[in-house]
Amino acid sequence: MTRLKSTDVIDIGTGLQEYDAMLRARTGGTLLEIACHAHKVDSKSLSGRIAVTSIGIIPMTCGQGLICGFAEAVGRITAHMGFNTFITEHTDAAGMAEAFEKKAGIIMLADDNRFVALNIKKYKVIDNAVATARGFAAGLDMMTGGVAGKKCLVIGCGPVGQHAAAALLNFGAVVSVYDRDRQRSIAVHKAIHHQYDVRMTVEESLESAFGNHRILFDATNSAGVIKEKNIMPDTFIAAPGMPLGLSDAARAGIGGRLLHDPLQTGVACMAVKAAAI
């Protein structure tokens, strides 16, 4: 899991209205609507449950320690969606006890290894890597007018990449995967084939793959993977990775056909999934 920096999250809470407006312009939906599409949940039917669901966010000091502004950003995102949100005054185990004492229905917390939402009553764990992959796949589906029957390339075969490939397949896409470590690509192909009985293409050359795909899911955490020459007028990109995998020129060239954020989509999808269970 990529460790975010304070500078990645510190301003998130003050720009959520504007971010929703940008998402609506690019995809036709807000954060909440994209998250609901990711989990095939009706946003209107879920709104009543959201309004009565309390989310407790626990700051964690273990590992490399607190990320200044992280808990606050998560709290602002979930509150923006309509949840009753609070950040515990205490950290770690004391924070967990506080969240229980305040009767949180959902608890969100992160350390250096995992970022999770816990549905207390249902004993369910929602992992950020899965939620982020599904959220950005849903955003791609909405942004492109539907990926069903269309070729999609997933770049990077870590946890987010694997779940992104699965999510795109569930939306009906024809999926190819690429990782600079070919064995990781093969491992993802085998895992998904075993689970879904669907075959994907394992790309050997990224440049060749760019030539055959216009819908891209960048699941790397490497800057400059996608260059200006890889951007066509009909290219669409979802890029949850940090740092952004597009060069400056590629980012300028893609314009409004890009979905990228460090936290918002993943958190929204975690909260919706936890509430909808």
C-alpha positions in Angstrom: 0.0 0.0 0.0 1.4 3.4 -1.0 1.9 5.6 2.1 0.3 9.0 1.4 1.9 12.3 2.5 0.3 15.1 4.4 0.5 17.2 1.2 -1.6 14.6 -0.6 -4.5 14.9 1.7 -4.4 18.2 3.6 -6.7 20.1 1.2 -9.1 17.4 0.3 -11.8 18.4 2.8 -12.1 21.9 1.5 -12.7 21.0 -2.2 -15.2 18.2 -2.1 -18.1 20.2 -3.7 -15.8 21.2 -6.5 -14.5 17.7 -6.9 -18.1 16.3 -7.2 -18.8 18.9 -9.8 -15.7 17.8 -11.8 -16.7 14.2 -11.5 -20.2 14.9 -12.7 -18.9 16.7 -15.7 -16.5 13.8 -16.6 -18.6 10.8 -15.6 -22.1 12.0 -15.0 -22.0 11.0 -11.3 -20.8 12.2 -8.0 -18.5 10.4 -5.6 -21.5 8.8 -3.9 -23.0 7.8 -7.3 -19.7 6.3 -8.6 -19.3 4.4 -5.3 -22.8 3.0 -5.6 -22.2 2.1 -9.2 -19.1 0.3 -8.2 -21.1 -1.9 -5.8 -24.3 -2.1 -7.9 -26.3 -0.3 -5.2 -29.0 2.3 -5.9 -27.9 5.6 -4.4 -31.4 6.8 -3.6 -32.3 3.6 -1.7 -29.0 3.7 0.2 -29.4 7.4 1.3 -31.7 6.6 4.2 -29.2 4.1 5.6 -26.3 6.5 5.2 -28.2 9.1 7.2 -28.4 6.9 10.2 -25.0 5.3 10.0 -22.2 6.5 12.2 -18.6 6.2 11.1 -15.8 6.3 13.7 -12.4 7.1 12.3 -9.4 6.1 14.4 -6.0 7.9 14.0 -3.2 5.3 14.2 0.3 6.0 15.5 1.9 2.6 14.8 4.5 2.0 12.1 5.7 5.2 10.6 3.1 7.2 12.6 0.3 9.6 11.9 -0.2 11.3 8.6 -1.2 14.8 9.4 -4.6 15.5 7.9 -5.4 11.9 6.9 -8.1 11.1 9.5 -9.6 14.6 8.9 -9.7 14.0 5.1 -11.4 10.6 5.6 -13.9 12.3 7.9 -14.7 15.1 5.5 -15.2 12.7 2.6 -17.6 10.4 4.5 -19.5 13.4 6.0 -19.8 14.9 2.6 -21.5 11.7 1.5 -24.1 12.1 4.3 -22.7 9.8 7.0 -22.6 10.8 10.7 -18.9 10.9 11.1 -16.6 11.4 14.0 -12.8 11.2 14.6 -11.9 9.6 17.9 -10.1 11.8 20.4 -7.8 8.9 21.3 -5.5 6.9 19.0 -4.9 3.2 18.5 -6.5 0.8 21.0 -7.9 3.6 23.0 -9.5 5.0 19.9 -11.0 1.6 19.1 -12.6 1.5 22.5 -13.9 5.0 22.1 -15.4 4.2 18.7 -17.2 1.2 20.3 -18.4 3.3 23.2 -19.8 5.9 20.9 -21.6 3.1 19.0 -20.0 3.5 15.6 -21.6 1.2 13.1 -18.6 1.4 10.8 -15.0 2.0 11.9 -12.2 3.2 9.6 -8.5 2.9 10.4 -5.2 2.6 8.6 -1.6 1.5 9.3 1.4 1.0 7.1 0.0 -2.3 5.8 -3.8 -1.9 5.4 -6.5 0.7 5.3 -9.9 -0.9 6.2 -13.5 -0.1 7.0 -15.1 -2.5 9.5 -18.8 -3.1 9.6 -19.2 -3.9 13.3 -22.6 -5.6 13.2 -21.9 -7.8 10.2 -18.2 -8.6 11.0 -17.2 -7.5 7.5 -13.9 -6.0 6.4 -13.7 -3.7 3.4 -10.1 -3.2 2.1 -9.1 0.0 0.5 -7.2 -1.7 -2.3 -10.4 -3.6 -3.4 -12.6 -0.5 -2.9 -10.3 1.8 -4.8 -10.0 -0.7 -7.8 -13.8 -1.0 -8.0 -14.4 2.7 -7.7 -12.0 3.7 -10.4 -13.3 0.9 -12.6 -16.8 2.1 -12.1 -15.7 5.7 -12.9 -14.2 4.4 -16.2 -17.4 2.6 -17.0 -19.4 5.8 -16.5 -16.9 8.0 -18.2 -16.7 5.9 -21.4 -20.4 5.2 -21.7 -19.8 1.6 -20.6 -16.8 -0.6 -21.0 -18.8 -3.7 -21.9 -17.2 -5.3 -25.0 -14.4 -2.7 -25.1 -10.7 -3.4 -24.7 -9.2 -2.2 -21.4 -5.6 -2.3 -20.3 -4.6 -2.6 -16.7 -1.1 -1.5 -16.0 0.5 -2.8 -12.8 -0.5 -6.1 -11.3 -0.3 -5.5 -7.6 -3.4 -5.7 -5.4 -5.2 -2.7 -6.9 -4.4 -3.9 -10.5 -5.7 -7.4 -9.8 -8.9 -6.1 -8.3 -9.2 -3.6 -11.1 -9.0 -6.3 -13.7 -11.7 -8.3 -11.9 -13.9 -5.2 -11.6 -13.6 -4.3 -15.3 -14.4 -7.9 -16.2 -17.5 -7.7 -14.1 -18.5 -4.6 -16.2 -18.1 -6.7 -19.3 -14.8 -5.3 -20.5 -12.2 -7.3 -22.6 -9.2 -7.0 -20.3 -5.5 -7.1 -20.9 -2.9 -6.8 -18.1 0.7 -5.6 -18.1 3.4 -5.5 -15.4 7.1 -5.0 -15.9 7.5 -8.2 -13.9 5.9 -10.6 -16.3 5.5 -13.2 -13.6 3.1 -10.9 -11.7 1.0 -10.5 -14.9 0.8 -14.3 -15.3 -0.1 -14.7 -11.6 -3.0 -12.2 -11.9 -4.2 -13.9 -15.1 -4.2 -17.3 -13.3 -5.9 -16.0 -10.2 -8.7 -14.3 -12.2 -9.1 -17.3 -14.6 -9.4 -19.6 -11.6 -12.0 -17.3 -9.9 -14.0 -16.2 -12.9 -13.2 -18.8 -15.6 -12.3 -15.9 -17.9 -9.1 -15.5 -19.9 -7.3 -12.3 -20.3 -4.4 -11.2 -22.5 -1.0 -10.9 -20.8 0.8 -8.1 -22.7 4.5 -8.5 -23.2 5.2 -4.9 -24.4 3.7 -1.9 -22.9 4.3 0.3 -25.9 2.5 -2.3 -28.1 -0.3 -2.5 -25.6 -0.8 1.2 -25.7 -1.3 1.0 -29.5 -4.1 -1.5 -29.0 -6.0 0.1 -26.1 -7.8 3.4 -25.5 -9.2 2.6 -22.1 -6.4 2.5 -19.5 -6.3 1.7 -15.8 -3.0 2.8 -14.3 -2.5 0.8 -11.1 1.2 1.6 -10.8 2.8 3.9 -8.3 5.4 5.2 -10.8 5.5 8.6 -12.3 5.7 9.0 -16.1 4.6 5.5 -17.2 2.1 7.0 -19.6 3.6 9.6 -22.0 2.1 12.2 -24.3 2.7 9.9 -27.4 0.4 7.3 -25.7 -2.5 9.7 -25.5 -5.0 9.6 -28.4 -8.2 11.7 -28.8 -10.3 8.7 -27.6 -8.0 7.7 -24.7 -9.6 7.4 -21.2 -7.6 6.8 -18.1 -8.3 5.9 -14.5 -5.2 6.4 -12.3 -5.6 5.9 -8.6 -1.8 5.5 -8.1 0.4 8.0 -6.3 2.3 9.6 -7.8 0.2 10.0 -10.9 1.6 7.8 -13.7 1.2 10.4 -16.4 3.9 12.7 -17.6 3.1 16.4 -17.4 2.6 16.5 -21.2 0.4 13.4 -21.1 -1.7 15.0 -18.3 -2.2 18.1 -20.4 -3.1 16.0 -23.4 -5.7 13.8 -21.7 -7.7 16.8 -20.4 -11.0 15.8 -18.9 -10.7 12.1 -19.8 -8.7 11.4 -16.7 -9.9 10.2 -13.2 -7.3 10.6 -10.5 -7.4 11.3 -6.8 -5.3 10.2 -3.8 -8.1 9.2 -1.4 -11.6 10.4 -2.3 -12.9 7.5 -4.5 -11.4 4.7 -2.4 -12.9 6.1 0.8 -16.3 6.7 -0.8 -16.4 3.1 -2.0 -15.2 1.7 1.3 -18.0 3.6 3.1 -20.7 2.6 0.6 -19.8 -1.0 0.7 -19.6 -1.1 4.5 -23.1 0.6 4.7 -24.7 -1.5 2.0 -23.7 -4.9 3.5 
